Amino acid sequence: MLTRGGAGPQGLPQDDVEIPGVGTVRVRAMNRGELLMAGKLNEDKGQQAMEAYVLSACLLDPEMTLDDVAAWQTSGAAMECQPVVAKINELSGVGKDAQKSAVAGDGDGPVD
């Protein structure tokens, strides 16, 4: 079966992230729908809106609403959210540290 019971965390990779001076949070990977929505939000509303969406969707402990994340973005240290977002991206297989695909046409060479 291709579904895991919905858009929630069931079956998706999870990990803990230590935020210096704050504590440890638990996150999960984005599912395909969330990944596509994040890209659209980034294009339409910018990085801050995209980041708030991803954090509110993928933070498991503590759970945070969009309003909670927006408050964190404006009150926390400048890069406090960054390690959390980076871990979500890593678990999701996206971002600057993600391994490149070995499939032809992934941007590494000419397409025939």
PAFI-398506 format. One record per residue (C-alpha): x, y, z; residue in one letter. Coordinates in steps of 0.1 Angstrom, whole numbers, padded with zeros to 4 digits, always signed. Layout:
XYZA;...
END
This chain:
+0000+0000+0000M;+0013+0034-0009L;-0003+0054+0019T;+0007+0054+0055R;-0026+0064+0069G;-0026+0101+0059G;-0003+0131+0060A;+0009+0126+0095G;+0042+0114+0109P;+0035+0077+0107Q;+0063+0060+0088G;+0083+0091+0080L;+0118+0095+0093P;+0121+0113+0127Q;+0150+0127+0147D;+0158+0150+0176D;+0175+0184+0172V;+0193+0202+0200E;+0188+0240+0201I;+0216+0255+0221P;+0201+0273+0252G;+0166+0261+0244V;+0165+0223+0245G;+0157+0194+0223T;+0129+0192+0198V;+0116+0162+0178R;+0109+0166+0141V;+0099+0145+0111R;+0104+0146+0074A;+0080+0163+0051M;+0057+0142+0030N;+0054+0148-0007R;+0024+0171-0004G;+0041+0192+0023E;+0072+0195+0002L;+0052+0207-0028L;+0033+0232-0006M;+0065+0245+0009A;+0079+0252-0026G;+0047+0270-0036K;+0047+0291-0004L;+0083+0301-0010N;+0075+0313-0045E;+0043+0331-0035D;+0049+0344+0000K;+0086+0341+0006G;+0110+0321+0028Q;+0096+0332+0062Q;+0061+0319+0053A;+0075+0287+0039M;+0097+0281+0069E;+0067+0287+0093A;+0046+0262+0074Y;+0074+0235+0074V;+0081+0240+0111L;+0044+0239+0121S;+0038+0208+0100A;+0070+0189+0110C;+0076+0197+0147L;+0064+0168+0167L;+0075+0178+0202D;+0066+0205+0209P;+0038+0208+0185E;+0035+0244+0172M;+0008+0262+0153T;+0016+0287+0125L;+0011+0315+0151D;+0035+0298+0176D;+0062+0295+0149V;+0057+0331+0138A;+0062+0342+0174A;+0093+0321+0176W;+0107+0335+0143Q;+0103+0371+0156T;+0114+0365+0192S;+0142+0339+0189G;+0178+0344+0180A;+0185+0351+0143A;+0195+0315+0135M;+0177+0296+0162E;+0152+0280+0138C;+0179+0271+0113Q;+0192+0238+0127P;+0156+0226+0130V;+0148+0235+0094V;+0181+0219+0083A;+0172+0186+0100K;+0137+0186+0085I;+0153+0191+0051N;+0178+0164+0057E;+0152+0139+0067L;+0131+0149+0037S;+0160+0144+0013G;+0161+0181+0002V;+0185+0210+0008G;+0221+0217+0002K;+0233+0186+0020D;+0210+0161+0002A;+0227+0136-0020Q;+0223+0142-0057K;+0203+0117-0077S;+0221+0093-0100A;+0193+0096-0125V;+0202+0112-0159A;+0187+0147-0162G;+0192+0157-0125D;+0213+0187-0136G;+0247+0170-0136D;+0250+0166-0173G;+0235+0170-0207P;+0201+0154-0214V;+0200+0134-0246D;
END
